[in-house]
């Protein structure tokens, strides 16, 4: 079941609510994994056009337990078809489930000494991305982000202005 929390607007944040299956794994020895259906919200803010926030509500595990995971929107989009985010030290990895009906999220919360696997239906991930795309198209990202050359030129101009001389001296 999907329930958008707000109507998309070009400048307002948008949230897409759904449910997922949470598999909790604690790092401590002897603690068993627990499977629970939990509410999940994907949040997109046009002020941060490259990021998606995934809010997990762990209320079934403990009262008031919630966490937010922030990752690149492109990572979420690519995670529907391939494994992404598996580099060493990464706290989020996303991959399609073998059956193609779910997207799997591997999440590590080092501070709480927990790791989670969350399964969300592919159709819900696709619907959230489609809603976000209606606000700012994913394909527009390269045009939103300044190029490294433009950033370098801006920094050189700032240094020149501060020092009163060119950067090549």
C-alpha positions as CSV (number, residue, x, y, z in Angstrom):
1,X,0.0,0.0,0.0
2,X,1.4,3.4,-0.9
3,X,0.4,6.7,0.5
4,X,2.0,10.0,-0.6
5,X,2.2,12.3,2.4
6,X,2.0,15.4,0.4
7,X,1.3,16.5,-3.2
8,X,4.4,17.2,-5.1
9,X,5.3,20.8,-5.7
10,X,8.4,22.1,-7.5
11,X,10.0,23.6,-4.4
12,X,8.4,21.6,-1.5
13,X,9.8,18.4,-0.1
14,X,7.9,15.3,-1.0
15,X,7.4,12.0,0.9
16,X,6.4,8.6,-0.4
17,X,5.2,6.2,2.3
18,X,5.1,2.5,2.0
19,X,6.0,-0.6,4.0
20,X,8.9,-3.0,3.9
21,X,10.1,-6.1,5.5
22,X,12.9,-5.5,8.0
23,X,15.3,-8.2,8.9
24,X,17.4,-7.0,11.9
25,X,20.8,-8.5,12.6
26,X,22.6,-7.4,15.7
27,X,26.4,-7.7,15.8
28,X,26.5,-9.2,19.3
29,X,26.9,-13.0,19.3
30,X,23.8,-15.1,20.1
31,X,21.2,-12.6,19.0
32,X,18.8,-13.9,16.5
33,X,17.5,-12.0,13.4
34,X,13.9,-10.8,13.6
35,X,11.6,-10.2,10.6
36,X,9.0,-7.4,10.9
37,X,6.8,-5.4,8.5
38,X,7.6,-1.7,9.1
39,X,6.5,1.7,7.7
40,X,9.1,3.2,5.4
41,X,9.1,6.7,3.9
42,X,11.2,7.9,1.0
43,X,11.7,11.6,1.3
44,X,13.0,13.9,-1.5
45,X,13.8,17.6,-1.0
46,X,14.4,19.7,-4.2
47,X,16.8,21.8,-2.1
48,X,19.0,18.7,-2.0
49,X,18.3,17.4,-5.5
50,X,20.9,14.6,-5.4
51,X,19.8,12.9,-2.2
52,X,17.0,10.7,-1.0
53,X,16.3,10.1,2.7
54,X,14.8,6.7,3.7
55,X,13.1,6.9,7.1
56,X,12.6,3.6,8.9
57,X,10.2,3.3,11.8
58,X,11.4,0.6,14.1
59,X,8.5,1.0,16.6
60,X,7.8,-2.7,16.4
61,X,11.3,-3.4,17.7
62,X,11.3,-0.7,20.4
63,X,9.2,2.4,21.2
64,X,10.2,5.5,19.3
65,X,13.0,3.8,17.4
66,X,13.5,5.5,14.1
67,X,16.4,6.1,11.8
68,X,17.2,8.0,8.6
69,X,19.4,6.8,5.9
70,X,20.6,9.4,3.3
71,X,22.0,8.3,0.0
72,X,22.2,9.4,-3.6
73,X,19.0,9.3,-5.6
74,X,21.0,7.9,-8.5
75,X,22.2,5.1,-6.2
76,X,18.5,4.3,-5.5
77,X,17.7,4.3,-9.2
78,X,20.7,2.1,-10.1
79,X,20.0,-0.3,-7.2
80,X,16.8,-1.4,-9.0
81,X,18.9,-3.2,-11.6
82,X,22.4,-3.8,-10.1
83,X,24.2,-4.0,-6.8
84,X,25.4,-0.6,-5.7
85,X,27.2,0.8,-2.6
86,X,29.3,-2.2,-1.7
87,X,32.6,-0.4,-1.4
88,X,34.4,-0.9,1.9
89,X,33.2,1.3,4.7
90,X,29.8,2.0,3.0
91,X,26.8,2.0,5.4
92,X,24.2,1.5,2.6
93,X,24.1,-1.0,-0.2
94,X,21.2,-1.5,-2.6
95,X,20.4,-4.4,-4.9
96,X,17.5,-5.9,-6.8
97,X,16.2,-9.1,-5.2
98,X,16.7,-12.2,-7.4
99,X,13.0,-12.5,-8.1
100,X,12.8,-8.9,-9.4
101,X,9.9,-8.0,-7.2
102,X,11.8,-6.3,-4.4
103,X,14.7,-3.9,-3.9
104,X,17.0,-5.0,-1.0
105,X,18.7,-2.4,1.3
106,X,21.7,-3.5,3.4
107,X,22.1,-0.9,6.2
108,X,24.8,-0.7,8.8
109,X,24.3,1.4,12.0
110,X,27.7,1.2,13.6
111,X,26.7,3.5,16.5
112,X,23.8,1.2,17.5
113,X,25.8,-1.9,16.7
114,X,23.2,-3.2,14.3
115,X,22.9,-4.1,10.7
116,X,19.6,-4.4,8.8
117,X,18.3,-5.8,5.6
118,X,15.1,-4.2,4.4
119,X,13.1,-5.4,1.4
120,X,10.8,-2.9,-0.4
121,X,8.6,-3.8,-3.3
122,X,10.1,-2.8,-6.6
123,X,6.8,-1.1,-7.6
124,X,7.0,1.2,-4.6
125,X,10.7,2.2,-5.2
126,X,9.7,2.9,-8.9
127,X,6.7,4.9,-7.8
128,X,8.8,7.0,-5.4
129,X,11.5,7.7,-8.1
130,X,8.8,8.6,-10.6
131,X,7.3,11.1,-8.1
132,X,10.7,12.6,-7.4
133,X,11.4,12.7,-11.2
134,X,8.3,14.9,-11.5
135,X,9.8,17.4,-9.2
136,X,13.4,17.4,-10.6
137,X,14.3,15.0,-13.4
138,X,17.1,12.6,-12.5
139,X,18.4,13.2,-16.0
140,X,18.8,16.9,-15.0
141,X,21.4,16.1,-12.4
142,X,24.4,16.7,-14.7
143,X,23.0,20.1,-15.5
144,X,22.4,21.1,-11.9
145,X,25.8,20.1,-10.6
146,X,28.6,22.5,-11.4
147,X,31.5,20.9,-13.3
148,X,34.8,20.5,-11.6
149,X,36.3,23.0,-14.2
150,X,33.7,25.6,-13.2
151,X,34.4,25.0,-9.5
152,X,38.1,25.3,-10.1
153,X,37.7,28.5,-12.1
154,X,35.5,30.0,-9.3
155,X,38.1,29.1,-6.7
156,X,40.9,30.6,-8.8
157,X,38.9,33.8,-9.2
158,X,38.3,34.0,-5.4
159,X,42.0,33.5,-4.7
160,X,43.0,36.1,-7.2
161,X,40.5,38.6,-5.6
162,X,41.8,37.8,-2.1
163,X,45.5,38.0,-2.9
164,X,45.2,40.7,-5.6
165,X,47.2,38.6,-8.0
166,X,46.8,35.8,-10.5
167,X,47.0,32.1,-9.5
168,X,50.0,31.5,-11.8
169,X,52.5,33.6,-9.9
